[in-house]
């Protein structure tokens, strides 16, 4: 590998690059975490199934990327982050998201409710025993 950017999947079917990113591991892929996280925008994409468990296992270094997603208006992307990444975080890392999870659970916007983010947030809160 000459450039870590060569590990970024080029399409939703680019399983070879997704596997190569996983194989390279963290911290090698640290510079491309935003691009890898972007592949979780749709859980139906084949590369998402390869990248999600890997990204979830990274833990604390994923926090800024999770915050980025939570601050977007992409409710589907939030859904997958809440379902795939959040439950795998160490509790001390996940704790920083607790207020936002509580808001999503108890006072979601209409679009958040339509994408069932309230249910996803409740599941994460339950996972950590925060309900």
LOPA-355613 format. One record per residue (C-alpha): y, z, x; residue in one letter. Coordinates in steps of 0.25 Angstrom, whole numbers. Each point is the difference from the previous one (the first is absolute). Layout:
LOPA-355613
<pt><yy>Y</yy><zz>Z</zz><xx>X</xx><tormar>a</tormar></pt>
...
This chain:
LOPA-355613
<pt><yy>0</yy><zz>0</zz><xx>0</xx><tormar>x</tormar></pt>
<pt><yy>13</yy><zz>-4</zz><xx>6</xx><tormar>x</tormar></pt>
<pt><yy>10</yy><zz>5</zz><xx>-11</xx><tormar>x</tormar></pt>
<pt><yy>-3</yy><zz>11</zz><xx>-10</xx><tormar>x</tormar></pt>
<pt><yy>7</yy><zz>-9</zz><xx>-11</xx><tormar>x</tormar></pt>
<pt><yy>-12</yy><zz>-9</zz><xx>1</xx><tormar>x</tormar></pt>
<pt><yy>-8</yy><zz>11</zz><xx>-7</xx><tormar>x</tormar></pt>
<pt><yy>8</yy><zz>-2</zz><xx>-13</xx><tormar>x</tormar></pt>
<pt><yy>-8</yy><zz>-7</zz><xx>-11</xx><tormar>x</tormar></pt>
<pt><yy>6</yy><zz>-14</zz><xx>-3</xx><tormar>x</tormar></pt>
<pt><yy>-5</yy><zz>0</zz><xx>-14</xx><tormar>x</tormar></pt>
<pt><yy>-7</yy><zz>8</zz><xx>-10</xx><tormar>x</tormar></pt>
<pt><yy>-13</yy><zz>-6</zz><xx>5</xx><tormar>x</tormar></pt>
<pt><yy>2</yy><zz>2</zz><xx>15</xx><tormar>x</tormar></pt>
<pt><yy>-11</yy><zz>10</zz><xx>1</xx><tormar>x</tormar></pt>
<pt><yy>-2</yy><zz>-3</zz><xx>15</xx><tormar>x</tormar></pt>
<pt><yy>14</yy><zz>5</zz><xx>4</xx><tormar>x</tormar></pt>
<pt><yy>-1</yy><zz>12</zz><xx>-10</xx><tormar>x</tormar></pt>
<pt><yy>-13</yy><zz>4</zz><xx>7</xx><tormar>x</tormar></pt>
<pt><yy>6</yy><zz>-2</zz><xx>14</xx><tormar>x</tormar></pt>
<pt><yy>12</yy><zz>9</zz><xx>-4</xx><tormar>x</tormar></pt>
<pt><yy>-10</yy><zz>11</zz><xx>-4</xx><tormar>x</tormar></pt>
<pt><yy>-8</yy><zz>-3</zz><xx>13</xx><tormar>x</tormar></pt>
<pt><yy>13</yy><zz>2</zz><xx>8</xx><tormar>x</tormar></pt>
<pt><yy>2</yy><zz>13</zz><xx>-6</xx><tormar>x</tormar></pt>
<pt><yy>12</yy><zz>9</zz><xx>0</xx><tormar>x</tormar></pt>
<pt><yy>9</yy><zz>2</zz><xx>8</xx><tormar>x</tormar></pt>
<pt><yy>-1</yy><zz>-15</zz><xx>4</xx><tormar>x</tormar></pt>
<pt><yy>4</yy><zz>-5</zz><xx>-14</xx><tormar>x</tormar></pt>
<pt><yy>12</yy><zz>10</zz><xx>-1</xx><tormar>x</tormar></pt>
<pt><yy>10</yy><zz>-11</zz><xx>2</xx><tormar>x</tormar></pt>
<pt><yy>-6</yy><zz>-8</zz><xx>-12</xx><tormar>x</tormar></pt>
<pt><yy>-3</yy><zz>11</zz><xx>-10</xx><tormar>x</tormar></pt>
<pt><yy>11</yy><zz>-5</zz><xx>-9</xx><tormar>x</tormar></pt>
<pt><yy>-7</yy><zz>-14</zz><xx>-1</xx><tormar>x</tormar></pt>
<pt><yy>-13</yy><zz>6</zz><xx>-2</xx><tormar>x</tormar></pt>
<pt><yy>5</yy><zz>9</zz><xx>-11</xx><tormar>x</tormar></pt>
<pt><yy>5</yy><zz>-12</zz><xx>-7</xx><tormar>x</tormar></pt>
<pt><yy>-14</yy><zz>-5</zz><xx>-1</xx><tormar>x</tormar></pt>
<pt><yy>-2</yy><zz>12</zz><xx>-10</xx><tormar>x</tormar></pt>
<pt><yy>9</yy><zz>-6</zz><xx>-10</xx><tormar>x</tormar></pt>
<pt><yy>-11</yy><zz>-5</zz><xx>-8</xx><tormar>x</tormar></pt>
<pt><yy>-14</yy><zz>7</zz><xx>0</xx><tormar>x</tormar></pt>
<pt><yy>-7</yy><zz>-13</zz><xx>-4</xx><tormar>x</tormar></pt>
<pt><yy>3</yy><zz>-7</zz><xx>13</xx><tormar>x</tormar></pt>
<pt><yy>-12</yy><zz>0</zz><xx>9</xx><tormar>x</tormar></pt>
<pt><yy>8</yy><zz>5</zz><xx>12</xx><tormar>x</tormar></pt>
<pt><yy>5</yy><zz>12</zz><xx>-7</xx><tormar>x</tormar></pt>
<pt><yy>-15</yy><zz>5</zz><xx>-1</xx><tormar>x</tormar></pt>
<pt><yy>-1</yy><zz>-1</zz><xx>15</xx><tormar>x</tormar></pt>
<pt><yy>13</yy><zz>6</zz><xx>3</xx><tormar>x</tormar></pt>
<pt><yy>2</yy><zz>11</zz><xx>-10</xx><tormar>x</tormar></pt>
<pt><yy>-11</yy><zz>10</zz><xx>6</xx><tormar>x</tormar></pt>
<pt><yy>5</yy><zz>-3</zz><xx>14</xx><tormar>x</tormar></pt>
<pt><yy>15</yy><zz>3</zz><xx>-4</xx><tormar>x</tormar></pt>
<pt><yy>-4</yy><zz>12</zz><xx>-8</xx><tormar>x</tormar></pt>
<pt><yy>-7</yy><zz>6</zz><xx>12</xx><tormar>x</tormar></pt>
<pt><yy>12</yy><zz>-1</zz><xx>9</xx><tormar>x</tormar></pt>
<pt><yy>7</yy><zz>12</zz><xx>-7</xx><tormar>x</tormar></pt>
<pt><yy>13</yy><zz>5</zz><xx>3</xx><tormar>x</tormar></pt>
<pt><yy>5</yy><zz>-13</zz><xx>7</xx><tormar>x</tormar></pt>
<pt><yy>-1</yy><zz>-7</zz><xx>-14</xx><tormar>x</tormar></pt>
<pt><yy>10</yy><zz>10</zz><xx>-6</xx><tormar>x</tormar></pt>
<pt><yy>13</yy><zz>-9</zz><xx>3</xx><tormar>x</tormar></pt>
<pt><yy>-8</yy><zz>-12</zz><xx>-6</xx><tormar>x</tormar></pt>
<pt><yy>-4</yy><zz>7</zz><xx>-12</xx><tormar>x</tormar></pt>
<pt><yy>15</yy><zz>5</zz><xx>-2</xx><tormar>x</tormar></pt>
<pt><yy>4</yy><zz>-15</zz><xx>1</xx><tormar>x</tormar></pt>
<pt><yy>-10</yy><zz>-4</zz><xx>-11</xx><tormar>x</tormar></pt>
<pt><yy>4</yy><zz>11</zz><xx>-9</xx><tormar>x</tormar></pt>
<pt><yy>15</yy><zz>-4</zz><xx>1</xx><tormar>x</tormar></pt>
<pt><yy>-3</yy><zz>-14</zz><xx>-4</xx><tormar>x</tormar></pt>
<pt><yy>-1</yy><zz>-5</zz><xx>-15</xx><tormar>x</tormar></pt>
<pt><yy>-13</yy><zz>-6</zz><xx>3</xx><tormar>x</tormar></pt>
<pt><yy>-8</yy><zz>9</zz><xx>-10</xx><tormar>x</tormar></pt>
<pt><yy>-14</yy><zz>-7</zz><xx>3</xx><tormar>x</tormar></pt>
<pt><yy>2</yy><zz>3</zz><xx>15</xx><tormar>x</tormar></pt>
<pt><yy>3</yy><zz>14</zz><xx>-3</xx><tormar>x</tormar></pt>
<pt><yy>-13</yy><zz>1</zz><xx>-9</xx><tormar>x</tormar></pt>
<pt><yy>-8</yy><zz>-5</zz><xx>12</xx><tormar>x</tormar></pt>
<pt><yy>6</yy><zz>10</zz><xx>10</xx><tormar>x</tormar></pt>
<pt><yy>-1</yy><zz>11</zz><xx>-9</xx><tormar>x</tormar></pt>
<pt><yy>-15</yy><zz>-3</zz><xx>-3</xx><tormar>x</tormar></pt>
<pt><yy>-4</yy><zz>-4</zz><xx>14</xx><tormar>x</tormar></pt>
<pt><yy>9</yy><zz>7</zz><xx>10</xx><tormar>x</tormar></pt>
<pt><yy>5</yy><zz>12</zz><xx>-5</xx><tormar>x</tormar></pt>
<pt><yy>-13</yy><zz>8</zz><xx>-3</xx><tormar>x</tormar></pt>
<pt><yy>-5</yy><zz>-2</zz><xx>14</xx><tormar>x</tormar></pt>
<pt><yy>13</yy><zz>6</zz><xx>6</xx><tormar>x</tormar></pt>
<pt><yy>-1</yy><zz>14</zz><xx>7</xx><tormar>x</tormar></pt>
<pt><yy>5</yy><zz>10</zz><xx>-10</xx><tormar>x</tormar></pt>
<pt><yy>12</yy><zz>3</zz><xx>9</xx><tormar>x</tormar></pt>
<pt><yy>4</yy><zz>-14</zz><xx>1</xx><tormar>x</tormar></pt>
<pt><yy>-2</yy><zz>-3</zz><xx>-15</xx><tormar>x</tormar></pt>
<pt><yy>9</yy><zz>12</zz><xx>-4</xx><tormar>x</tormar></pt>
<pt><yy>12</yy><zz>-7</zz><xx>4</xx><tormar>x</tormar></pt>
<pt><yy>-3</yy><zz>-9</zz><xx>-12</xx><tormar>x</tormar></pt>
<pt><yy>-3</yy><zz>11</zz><xx>-10</xx><tormar>x</tormar></pt>
<pt><yy>14</yy><zz>-1</zz><xx>-7</xx><tormar>x</tormar></pt>
<pt><yy>-1</yy><zz>-15</zz><xx>-2</xx><tormar>x</tormar></pt>
<pt><yy>-14</yy><zz>2</zz><xx>-5</xx><tormar>x</tormar></pt>
<pt><yy>4</yy><zz>10</zz><xx>-10</xx><tormar>x</tormar></pt>
<pt><yy>12</yy><zz>-9</zz><xx>-4</xx><tormar>x</tormar></pt>
<pt><yy>-10</yy><zz>-12</zz><xx>-2</xx><tormar>x</tormar></pt>
<pt><yy>-9</yy><zz>9</zz><xx>-8</xx><tormar>x</tormar></pt>
<pt><yy>10</yy><zz>7</zz><xx>-9</xx><tormar>x</tormar></pt>
<pt><yy>12</yy><zz>-9</zz><xx>-1</xx><tormar>x</tormar></pt>
<pt><yy>-5</yy><zz>-15</zz><xx>3</xx><tormar>x</tormar></pt>
<pt><yy>9</yy><zz>-11</zz><xx>-3</xx><tormar>x</tormar></pt>
<pt><yy>-5</yy><zz>-10</zz><xx>-10</xx><tormar>x</tormar></pt>
<pt><yy>-4</yy><zz>-10</zz><xx>10</xx><tormar>x</tormar></pt>
<pt><yy>-7</yy><zz>11</zz><xx>8</xx><tormar>x</tormar></pt>
<pt><yy>-7</yy><zz>5</zz><xx>-13</xx><tormar>x</tormar></pt>
<pt><yy>-5</yy><zz>-14</zz><xx>-3</xx><tormar>x</tormar></pt>
<pt><yy>-6</yy><zz>-1</zz><xx>13</xx><tormar>x</tormar></pt>
<pt><yy>-7</yy><zz>13</zz><xx>-2</xx><tormar>x</tormar></pt>
<pt><yy>7</yy><zz>7</zz><xx>12</xx><tormar>x</tormar></pt>
<pt><yy>1</yy><zz>13</zz><xx>-8</xx><tormar>x</tormar></pt>
<pt><yy>-16</yy><zz>0</zz><xx>0</xx><tormar>x</tormar></pt>
<pt><yy>-1</yy><zz>-4</zz><xx>15</xx><tormar>x</tormar></pt>
<pt><yy>10</yy><zz>11</zz><xx>3</xx><tormar>x</tormar></pt>
<pt><yy>-7</yy><zz>10</zz><xx>-8</xx><tormar>x</tormar></pt>
<pt><yy>-13</yy><zz>-3</zz><xx>7</xx><tormar>x</tormar></pt>
<pt><yy>6</yy><zz>2</zz><xx>14</xx><tormar>x</tormar></pt>
<pt><yy>6</yy><zz>13</zz><xx>-5</xx><tormar>x</tormar></pt>
<pt><yy>-13</yy><zz>4</zz><xx>-5</xx><tormar>x</tormar></pt>
<pt><yy>-7</yy><zz>-4</zz><xx>13</xx><tormar>x</tormar></pt>
<pt><yy>9</yy><zz>9</zz><xx>8</xx><tormar>x</tormar></pt>
<pt><yy>-1</yy><zz>11</zz><xx>-10</xx><tormar>x</tormar></pt>
<pt><yy>15</yy><zz>-1</zz><xx>-4</xx><tormar>x</tormar></pt>
<pt><yy>-2</yy><zz>0</zz><xx>-15</xx><tormar>x</tormar></pt>
